């Protein structure tokens, strides 16, 4: 398996997420090609990226180029893009529709042979659900970016049973080189880490609104006041995009039931509470707080 640094990336899907990923890569001198089923969308994405890069603090002469590739349907093994074997990573950033991702990933893996890494930016589907549609799945993994991508954040990285460790290592290296923290999962999980936690919050907010417990502004105000966060759950959904939220909630049916019940969660807590590790008030909980005073405390 190829161990070279990833320097040339093809992004399939020039929408809101794909163009942000391309901009982030270009800001760190990675060569980027963009492809979309609508050529005009790819052109618009490149224009948007150029505007973002012009407003950044990075000198233009240091930026990696962002180019538009031919639509995927028009690529062939004899096209210049494929024949040069320049592309080391093909990243799928199409909408979160399972049938669409299957088609795009199958076609990409047929046109770009190993050792080119084939990856998905899926925000919810797990790699094992898509791997059967990849030729040579040992080079397949997920690398998931969080919006806004131009901000320093985490990148979720996870493979399937067939994925070679080398692939995970190269994706991890790429994330680090573009200034993101690579969160390599120990096992695949729908929604990775943040999206899984966020889904629970957003679903709860929608339930409160649907039950008419409080209006949306008050639900957001409650969350903001208690947590100190600048946005409430409905503000978060607006920022992410309601179409994306709709896709994620609709796709939850593809997640297998998790073999974890309330009793299992209580055991995790009791591993600490039975030792007197109650949190900041005792100086230790899930983490240690050596400077915290040991004081008895109640709860709200």
Secondary structure, DSSP 4 states (H G I P E B T S, - for coil): ---S---EEEEE--SHHHHHHHHHHHHTT-EEEEE-SSHHHHHHHHHHHHHHHHTSSS-GGGSPPEEEPPPGGG--TTSHHHHTT---EEEE---S-HHHHHHHHHHHHHHS-TTSEEEE--SS--HHHHGGGSTTGGGEEEEEEPSSTTS--EEEEEE-TT--HHHHHHHHHHHHHTT-EEEE-SS--TTTTHHHHHHHHHHHHHHHHHTTSS-HHHHHHHHHHHH--S--HHHHHHHH-HHHHHHHHHHGGGSPPPS--HHHHHHHHHHHHTTT--BGGGTBSSSB-TTS--------
